[in-house]
Amino acid sequence: MSRIFGRTLVSAVEVEGDVTPAAKMENRELDGIRQLLSHLHGEITELSLSYTEVLRVLQRFEELCSRDQMTQLLNREAFFRKWSDLLQACLHSCEKMGVIALDIDHFKAINDTHGHAIGDEVICRVGGLLREFESTTRIAARFGGEEFVIGVCARNSAEVFQLAEELRMKVQSSSGSGPSCTVSVGVSFDSSERDDSRRSEREVAEELIQRADQALYSAKRLGRNRVQAA
């Protein structure tokens, strides 16, 4: 006769009210299976939690490796990795890519006059201002030393120029524990057609950065503390 008690199926032949030895052995085997499954469930749960924690640590490590330790802006390589996401945001909003390159004016003189610690404070102050401009359609990076680059989505070159001018004025009017500073800024804009498949995303980024960098040095030659378009 077969009877179901809860979730356990007991198959036994009753002889004078007692369960046969075979049925008792089957029950013991079922108990062992239940204990094993319970143990495995605990192990799997613990493994899942460990895996989640490992992923969290790896994501944090990747984030740390993507950031400049002094300013917490993106570093150069992370900028190029994020460029693809920014490009997709531009395509979604029917906009195009622009680049703003800026360099702190007379930075060597700041270091020579006030010391490298104060120079670092100036870099951090400018980096903090750039972080305020970051969004889903803008990425900012420290490319090295006192030079910074921003990638932006914009409708036209005039919009990129206006944003660069806002940044320049913001830096000029900023205050902190260190000396005041200004920046020279160069801007570029990608006016090519969207179906231009001759260039990779990296090539587009590098070309725009190069053009913005050339405009930046033109701004320095023309007197510094100004924005110059490529």
DALIN-V764085 format. One record per pair of residues at least 24 apart in sequence whose ideal C-beta (glycine too) atoms are under 6 Angstrom apart, sorted by sequence separation. I is the first residue (numbers start at 1). J is the second residue. D is the distance in Angstrom with one decimal. If there is no record, write none. Layout:
# DALIN-V764085
i: <I:I>
j: <J:J>
d: <D:D>
This chain:
# DALIN-V764085
i: <188:187:161:186:160:160:186:186:157:184:186:184:184:107:184:129:104:185:186:187:188:103:182:103:126:102:89:89:101:100:125:99:71:86:73:98:71:98:121:122:82:121:95:95:122:168:95:118:149:79:98:165:90:164:89:100:86:73:74:76:73:161:73:71:68:104:105:104:105:102:103:102:101:100:99:98:97:96:99:99:101:101:99:103:87:101:84:105:105:83>
j: <212:212:187:212:187:189:215:216:189:216:219:219:220:146:224:170:146:227:228:229:230:146:225:147:171:148:136:137:149:150:176:151:124:139:127:152:127:154:177:178:139:178:153:154:181:227:155:178:209:141:160:227:153:227:153:164:151:140:141:143:141:229:142:142:142:181:182:183:184:183:184:185:186:187:188:189:190:190:208:209:212:213:212:216:201:216:201:224:225:205>
d: <4.1:5.8:5.4:4.4:4.9:5.4:3.1:3.2:3.8:5.7:5.9:4.1:4.7:4.2:4.9:5.4:4.0:4.4:5.4:5.3:4.1:5.8:3.8:4.9:5.9:5.2:5.8:5.3:5.2:4.2:4.6:5.8:5.8:5.6:5.3:4.8:2.8:4.7:5.9:4.8:4.9:4.2:4.4:5.8:5.4:5.7:5.5:4.7:6.0:3.8:3.6:5.2:4.2:4.6:5.6:4.8:5.3:5.2:3.9:5.3:5.4:5.7:4.7:5.1:4.3:5.5:4.7:5.6:5.7:4.5:5.5:4.5:4.8:5.3:5.0:4.5:4.5:5.3:4.1:5.5:3.9:5.0:4.4:5.8:5.9:4.7:5.5:4.5:6.0:4.8>
